[in-house]
Amino acid sequence: MTRVLVIDDDSELRDALRGILEGAGYAVDLAADGELGMMLQRSRPADIVITDIFMPNQDGIGTVARLRDEFPQARVIAMSGGGAKVKGACLSTAGQVGAHALLRKPFQPDELLSAVRGG
């Protein structure tokens, strides 16, 4: 079973994403920030990591860069809900440091599943 790690400081969003992903047949782990996400990834490596950009302790840009360095085989998806201008710039930066896919919040479940599947 494909394992997905969701990293976001919004607990409601984490739970919603878990529901969508588990409903599609994925095993899901959750973390509240990039630092905790990296600790979890080191102990239980996920095949796919979905990370928010704006979080406390370790932001998504740093998380994407570390994931690509330490876990080059993992598919990394960055997401952001910041203002349109900020969101676009930060997602672009996430792509530049190695994110495989970028999601702008809010997104639909089918957009999430398409990104997870590599579409």
N, CA, C and O of each residue as an XYZ file, in Angstrom:
476
protein
N       0.849     -1.188      0.000
C       0.000      0.000      0.000
C       0.890      1.245      0.000
O       1.866      1.328      0.746
N       0.541      2.189     -0.833
C       1.302      3.432     -0.929
C       1.054      4.287      0.308
O      -0.091      4.509      0.704
N       2.141      4.765      0.914
C       2.050      5.591      2.115
C       2.207      7.059      1.741
O       3.101      7.434      0.983
N       1.301      7.895      2.300
C       1.329      9.339      2.071
C       1.492     10.044      3.416
O       0.807      9.716      4.386
N       2.390     11.000      3.464
C       2.574     11.844      4.642
C       2.020     13.226      4.321
O       2.431     13.854      3.345
N       1.080     13.702      5.148
C       0.503     15.038      4.986
C       1.062     15.928      6.092
O       0.934     15.616      7.276
N       1.684     17.043      5.693
C       2.261     17.987      6.652
C       1.541     19.323      6.503
O       1.654     19.986      5.472
N       0.804     19.712      7.535
C       0.080     20.994      7.519
C      -0.252     21.357      8.956
O      -0.573     20.485      9.764
N      -0.174     22.650      9.278
C      -0.473     23.078     10.643
C      -1.971     23.214     10.905
O      -2.361     23.463     12.046
N      -2.813     23.061      9.907
C      -4.269     23.138     10.055
C      -4.811     21.725     10.277
O      -4.858     20.923      9.345
N      -5.220     21.422     11.507
C      -5.650     20.066     11.841
C      -6.904     19.651     11.068
O      -7.043     18.481     10.712
N      -7.809     20.580     10.805
C      -9.013     20.243     10.046
C      -8.651     19.846      8.618
O      -9.205     18.888      8.080
N      -7.732     20.572      8.011
C      -7.310     20.225      6.654
C      -6.584     18.884      6.643
O      -6.814     18.059      5.759
N      -5.714     18.664      7.618
C      -5.020     17.367      7.702
C      -6.031     16.228      7.744
O      -5.899     15.241      7.020
N      -7.041     16.374      8.598
C      -8.050     15.323      8.729
C      -8.852     15.144      7.447
O      -9.176     14.019      7.068
N      -9.174     16.251      6.778
C      -9.918     16.167      5.517
C      -9.093     15.449      4.450
O      -9.608     14.599      3.724
N      -7.809     15.800      4.362
C      -6.947     15.147      3.383
C      -6.781     13.666      3.700
O      -6.743     12.831      2.796
N      -6.682     13.347      4.977
C      -6.589     11.934      5.362
C      -7.819     11.177      4.882
O      -7.700     10.080      4.336
N      -9.004     11.758      5.083
C     -10.235     11.099      4.652
C     -10.262     10.851      3.151
O     -10.633      9.765      2.705
N      -9.870     11.849      2.376
C      -9.848     11.713      0.910
C      -8.851     10.636      0.491
O      -9.165      9.764     -0.319
N      -7.655     10.710      1.052
C      -6.590      9.789      0.658
C      -6.872      8.358      1.109
O      -6.661      7.418      0.343
N      -7.345      8.183      2.336
C      -7.665      6.833      2.799
C      -8.824      6.258      1.989
O      -8.850      5.064      1.690
N      -9.782      7.115      1.637
C     -10.894      6.674      0.799
C     -10.439      6.198     -0.572
O     -11.113      5.387     -1.207
N      -9.302      6.699     -1.027
C      -8.736      6.302     -2.323
C      -7.750      5.142     -2.182
O      -7.131      4.732     -3.164
N      -7.601      4.611     -0.966
C      -6.773      3.432     -0.769
C      -5.347      3.658     -0.308
O      -4.534      2.734     -0.340
N      -5.025      4.883      0.123
C      -3.671      5.180      0.596
C      -3.579      5.030      2.113
O      -4.558      5.256      2.825
N      -2.403      4.649      2.601
C      -2.104      4.696      4.036
C      -1.609      6.117      4.294
O      -0.805      6.642      3.523
N      -2.085      6.744      5.377
C      -1.795      8.161      5.598
C      -1.233      8.402      6.991
O      -1.764      7.909      7.987
N      -0.138      9.179      7.043
C       0.414      9.689      8.292
C       0.268     11.201      8.267
O       0.234     11.807      7.196
N       0.181     11.816      9.454
C      -0.028     13.255      9.567
C       1.030     13.896     10.456
O       1.488     13.298     11.429
N       1.414     15.135     10.101
C       2.346     15.918     10.921
C       1.910     17.374     10.878
O       1.393     17.846      9.865
N       2.123     18.094     11.998
C       1.653     19.473     12.141
C       2.627     20.529     11.629
O       2.243     21.689     11.480
N       3.874     20.159     11.358
C       4.830     21.121     10.800
C       5.967     20.354     10.138
O       6.067     19.133     10.259
N       6.825     21.095      9.432
C       7.894     20.466      8.680
C       8.881     19.701      9.530
O       9.371     18.648      9.124
N       9.174     20.218     10.697
C      10.120     19.545     11.591
C       9.585     18.182     12.017
O      10.298     17.180     11.950
N       8.320     18.149     12.459
C       7.696     16.881     12.848
C       7.542     15.955     11.652
O       7.701     14.740     11.770
N       7.232     16.538     10.499
C       7.102     15.752      9.284
C       8.394     15.054      8.910
O       8.382     13.882      8.533
N       9.505     15.761      9.010
C      10.798     15.158      8.697
C      11.134     14.045      9.684
O      11.673     13.013      9.285
N      10.825     14.236     10.956
C      11.077     13.182     11.946
C      10.256     11.941     11.602
O      10.763     10.821     11.671
N       8.998     12.136     11.235
C       8.137     11.016     10.879
C       8.623     10.346      9.590
O       8.621      9.119      9.489
N       9.035     11.143      8.615
C       9.536     10.589      7.352
C      10.794      9.757      7.583
O      11.006      8.749      6.909
N      11.611     10.169      8.513
C      12.830      9.405      8.807
C      12.508      8.082      9.504
O      13.220      7.095      9.317
N      11.452      8.057     10.297
C      11.118      6.829     11.026
C      10.182      5.913     10.244
O      10.262      4.692     10.378
N       9.298      6.486      9.431
C       8.343      5.709      8.620
C       8.245      6.359      7.249
O       7.285      7.083      6.984
N       9.206      6.120      6.378
C       9.236      6.815      5.086
C       7.967      6.617      4.269
O       7.489      5.498      4.082
N       7.436      7.734      3.789
C       6.274      7.720      2.909
C       6.744      7.755      1.463
O       7.835      8.240      1.163
N       5.917      7.239      0.583
C       6.200      7.275     -0.848
C       5.905      8.656     -1.424
O       6.546      9.104     -2.375
N       4.916      9.319     -0.822
C       4.457     10.628     -1.278
C       4.337     11.529     -0.058
O       3.794     11.120      0.969
N       4.844     12.762     -0.169
C       4.726     13.734      0.922
C       4.020     14.969      0.378
O       4.424     15.541     -0.634
N       2.958     15.367      1.074
C       2.219     16.580      0.730
C       2.477     17.579      1.844
O       2.164     17.311      3.004
N       3.045     18.725      1.503
C       3.387     19.699      2.539
C       2.842     21.086      2.233
O       2.863     21.548      1.092
N       2.357     21.732      3.278
C       1.963     23.129      3.193
C       3.239     23.966      3.113
O       4.326     23.489      3.442
N       3.099     25.212      2.677
C       4.244     26.114      2.604
C       4.405     26.905      3.900
O       5.497     26.962      4.465
N       3.315     27.515      4.369
C       3.388     28.385      5.546
C       3.036     27.611      6.803
O       1.871     27.297      7.044
N       4.073     27.297      7.619
C       3.900     26.549      8.861
C       4.924     27.032      9.879
O       5.954     27.595      9.509
N       4.645     26.814     11.155
C       5.634     27.158     12.183
C       6.785     26.145     12.199
O       6.690     25.073     11.602
N       7.846     26.494     12.875
C       9.029     25.650     13.120
C       9.888     25.381     11.890
O      11.082     25.681     11.895
N       9.307     24.831     10.855
C      10.043     24.619      9.599
C       9.041     24.757      8.468
O       8.105     23.964      8.364
N       9.231     25.756      7.623
C       8.262     26.005      6.558
C       8.360     24.961      5.448
O       9.256     24.117      5.439
N       7.419     25.043      4.521
C       7.345     24.057      3.451
C       8.490     24.115      2.463
O       8.877     23.082      1.916
N       9.048     25.298      2.216
C      10.175     25.394      1.282
C      11.370     24.611      1.830
O      11.984     23.818      1.116
N      11.690     24.839      3.094
C      12.776     24.081      3.729
C      12.472     22.597      3.788
O      13.365     21.765      3.627
N      11.221     22.269      4.016
C      10.817     20.866      4.079
C      10.986     20.198      2.724
O      11.517     19.091      2.639
N      10.537     20.864      1.660
C      10.692     20.302      0.316
C      12.177     20.074      0.015
O      12.552     19.007     -0.472
N      13.010     21.053      0.297
C      14.438     20.930      0.026
C      15.050     19.765      0.798
O      15.839     19.000      0.244
N      14.695     19.627      2.059
C      15.249     18.525      2.864
C      14.750     17.173      2.371
O      15.507     16.205      2.307
N      13.464     17.118      2.023
C      12.911     15.863      1.509
C      13.628     15.434      0.227
O      13.979     14.265      0.070
N      13.839     16.361     -0.664
C      14.492     16.038     -1.937
C      15.934     15.589     -1.699
O      16.449     14.737     -2.423
N      16.582     16.162     -0.686
C      17.956     15.797     -0.365
C      18.026     14.426      0.305
O      18.833     13.582     -0.087
N      17.184     14.203      1.310
C      17.245     12.974      2.095
C      16.438     11.816      1.514
O      16.781     10.654      1.730
N      15.380     12.120      0.785
C      14.481     11.090      0.258
C      14.194     11.347     -1.220
O      13.052     11.626     -1.586
N      15.216     11.255     -2.074
C      15.026     11.614     -3.484
C      13.989     10.763     -4.213
O      13.470     11.176     -5.250
N      13.683      9.583     -3.682
C      12.708      8.717     -4.326
C      11.265      9.110     -3.998
O      10.342      8.671     -4.683
N      11.058      9.925     -2.969
C       9.696     10.311     -2.567
C       9.137     11.372     -3.513
O       9.847     12.287     -3.929
N       7.861     11.234     -3.840
C       7.154     12.250     -4.627
C       6.729     13.341     -3.650
O       6.121     13.046     -2.622
N       7.045     14.606     -3.961
C       6.752     15.717     -3.058
C       5.763     16.668     -3.719
O       5.963     17.117     -4.848
N       4.690     16.966     -2.987
C       3.654     17.883     -3.459
C       3.583     19.044     -2.480
O       3.409     18.838     -1.278
N       3.717     20.263     -2.988
C       3.617     21.462     -2.144
C       2.256     22.093     -2.351
O       1.725     22.091     -3.462
N       1.687     22.637     -1.276
C       0.397     23.316     -1.362
C       0.450     24.600     -0.559
O       1.189     24.702      0.420
N      -0.342     25.585     -0.980
C      -0.356     26.856     -0.275
C      -1.710     27.519     -0.399
O      -2.388     27.412     -1.421
N      -2.086     28.204      0.661
C      -3.338     28.951      0.676
C      -3.116     30.422      0.943
O      -4.078     31.131      1.242
N      -1.886     30.915      0.850
C      -1.602     32.329      1.054
C      -2.282     33.170     -0.012
O      -2.910     32.621     -0.917
N      -2.173     34.484      0.074
C      -2.757     35.369     -0.929
C      -2.279     34.990     -2.322
O      -1.213     34.393     -2.472
N      -3.062     35.334     -3.346
C      -2.783     34.902     -4.714
C      -1.356     35.198     -5.169
O      -0.695     34.326     -5.732
N      -0.879     36.407     -4.933
C       0.466     36.781     -5.372
C       1.524     36.017     -4.575
O       2.457     35.457     -5.151
N       1.377     35.997     -3.263
C       2.322     35.291     -2.396
C       2.272     33.800     -2.676
O       3.309     33.143     -2.771
N       1.065     33.267     -2.808
C       0.876     31.842     -3.052
C       1.605     31.410     -4.318
O       2.326     30.412     -4.310
N       1.425     32.147     -5.393
C       2.068     31.802     -6.651
C       3.575     31.833     -6.548
O       4.248     30.930     -7.045
N       4.118     32.858     -5.911
C       5.568     32.980     -5.768
C       6.131     31.851     -4.911
O       7.162     31.270     -5.250
N       5.468     31.540     -3.813
C       5.964     30.484     -2.920
C       5.855     29.112     -3.559
O       6.751     28.281     -3.408
N       4.769     28.871     -4.268
C       4.638     27.592     -4.950
C       5.690     27.466     -6.042
O       6.239     26.385     -6.255
N       5.969     28.550     -6.726
C       7.013     28.539     -7.751
C       8.365     28.191     -7.116
O       9.129     27.398     -7.666
N       8.646     28.784     -5.971
C       9.894     28.487     -5.255
C       9.928     27.020     -4.841
O      10.970     26.373     -4.945
N       8.802     26.492     -4.374
C       8.740     25.079     -3.990
C       9.060     24.191     -5.186
O       9.744     23.177     -5.049
N       8.567     24.575     -6.355
C       8.889     23.826     -7.564
C      10.368     23.900     -7.891
O      10.963     22.915     -8.328
N      10.959     25.062     -7.682
C      12.373     25.243     -7.978
C      13.272     24.414     -7.058
O      14.354     23.991     -7.467
N      12.832     24.181     -5.821
C      13.650     23.381     -4.898
C      13.306     21.893     -4.962
O      13.882     21.093     -4.225
N      12.368     21.518     -5.841
C      12.170     20.092     -6.072
C      10.787     19.512     -5.929
O      10.634     18.302     -6.096
N       9.765     20.298     -5.631
C       8.414     19.728     -5.543
C       8.002     19.215     -6.920
O       8.224     19.876     -7.934
N       7.405     18.040     -6.939
C       6.962     17.428     -8.181
C       5.641     18.005     -8.667
O       5.376     18.032     -9.869
N       4.809     18.468     -7.733
C       3.503     19.021     -8.077
C       3.182     20.147     -7.108
O       3.685     20.176     -5.985
N       2.343     21.070     -7.550
C       1.961     22.242     -6.757
C       0.448     22.344     -6.728
O      -0.208     22.228     -7.762
N      -0.109     22.562     -5.536
C      -1.552     22.714     -5.375
C      -1.862     24.051     -4.718
O      -1.269     24.404     -3.699
N      -2.791     24.788     -5.303
C      -3.251     26.051     -4.709
C      -4.519     25.780     -3.921
O      -5.496     25.265     -4.465
N      -4.507     26.127     -2.638
C      -5.705     25.985     -1.803
C      -6.669     27.121     -2.140
O      -6.221     28.233     -2.418
N      -7.945     26.880     -2.124
C      -8.570     25.559     -1.955
C      -8.504     24.760     -3.256
O      -8.520     25.325     -4.349
N      -8.432     23.457     -3.117
C      -8.427     22.576     -4.284
C      -9.481     21.502     -4.069
O      -9.914     21.249     -2.945
N      -9.875     20.891     -5.141
C     -10.897     19.849     -5.105
C     -10.247     18.487     -4.858
O      -9.072     18.300     -5.175
N     -10.995     17.535     -4.297
C     -10.437     16.203     -4.061
C      -9.838     15.572     -5.309
O      -8.801     14.912     -5.227
N     -10.476     15.764     -6.471
C      -9.924     15.156     -7.682
C      -8.585     15.791     -8.085
O      -7.740     15.115     -8.672
N      -8.381     17.081     -7.778
C      -7.095     17.722     -8.039
C      -6.012     17.118     -7.151
O      -4.896     16.861     -7.602
N      -6.356     16.894     -5.879
C      -5.419     16.277     -4.939
C      -5.037     14.878     -5.415
O      -3.855     14.542     -5.481
N      -6.036     14.066     -5.747
C      -5.756     12.690     -6.156
C      -4.981     12.636     -7.464
O      -4.149     11.748     -7.651
N      -5.238     13.559     -8.362
C      -4.484     13.630     -9.603
C      -3.014     13.937     -9.326
O      -2.128     13.324     -9.921
N      -2.754     14.882     -8.425
C      -1.370     15.228     -8.063
C      -0.675     14.049     -7.387
O       0.497     13.781     -7.651
N      -1.391     13.354     -6.525
C      -0.820     12.202     -5.826
C      -0.477     11.089     -6.820
O       0.548     10.421     -6.693
N      -1.343     10.906     -7.799
C      -1.122      9.839     -8.805
C      -0.071     10.236     -9.842
O       0.362      9.406    -10.642
N       0.335     11.498     -9.826
C       1.352     11.946    -10.761
C       0.787     12.506    -12.042
O       1.495     12.638    -13.040
N      -0.520     12.842    -12.014
C      -1.177     13.366    -13.226
C      -1.099     14.851    -13.357
O      -1.610     15.412    -14.326
